[in-house]
């Protein structure tokens, strides 16, 4: 069985600035590849509401 070059299973990643935009897209990409994804931001609430 060939492992995908994008397989992140068993890995943990920390994405800072991940509430909006590029950070959020990167966090979603890592999650889709199987990584345990930890997100961090200094925005306490999304600007569009809860």
NORPEKA-V115902 format. One record per pair of residues at least 24 apart in sequence whose ideal C-beta (glycine too) atoms are under 8 Angstrom apart, sorted by the first residue. I is the first residue (numbers start at 1). J is the second residue. If there is no record, write none. Layout:
# NORPEKA-V115902
i,j
I,J
I,J
This chain:
# NORPEKA-V115902
i,j
4,33
6,33
7,33
7,34
8,33
8,34
8,35
9,34
9,35
10,34
11,35
11,36
12,36
12,37
12,38
13,37
13,38
14,38
14,40
15,39
15,40
16,40
16,41
17,41
17,42
19,43
19,46
20,46
20,47
